[in-house]
């Protein structure tokens, strides 16, 4: 992918041109100086930068996912929303398709792999970790409701028996949903352990959190 280029007599002018074109503040801009021309006696001096902003990441993700559907000759409508989370952008991708069974796969594993593919592609292009989540026909929202109900039942058993429990491995977004759901539950705390796809959530009896 080629980034947009902007030039000015000074670096500040080039950056101002980039922020104006992209409609962002300078704090949202990432740039590299690609060319500097000194000119003659300071006359004709120019600085050229390559620059991108979160809106470019959003466009890349949209086009990447849409191209996947087009190349596979599958029906698919893609929407990407940007959310600011702890001063970092998170990209939420919603896909409406008739091929949801193919894209989601058994227990959501194909969708999980597709998320990883797109995340890796975007991170590679923009040279930074890009946080995103792809949901197909609302599958993830339904999944969150299901696993949270399960986790609440398990947590109540842990609190009653005072015996900790370990859930099956699940992706980070699902663990996060459970962490949030159990965060206010008296006598219960949660912790994730393990690496990669084997990372599991532990539901712990924690009497110090009781009233």
Buried (B, 14 or more C-beta within 10 A) or exposed (E): EEBBBBBBBEBEBBBBBBBEEBEBEEEBBBBEEEEEEEEEEEEEBBBBBBBBBBBBBBEBBBBBBBEBBEEEEEEBEBEBEBEEEEEEBBBBBBBEBEBBEEBBBEEBEBBBEBBEBBBEBBBEBBEEEBBBBBBBBEBBEEBBEEBBEEBBEBBBEBBEEEEBBBBEBBBEBBBBBBBEBBEEBEBBBBBBEEEEEEBBBBBBBBEEBEE
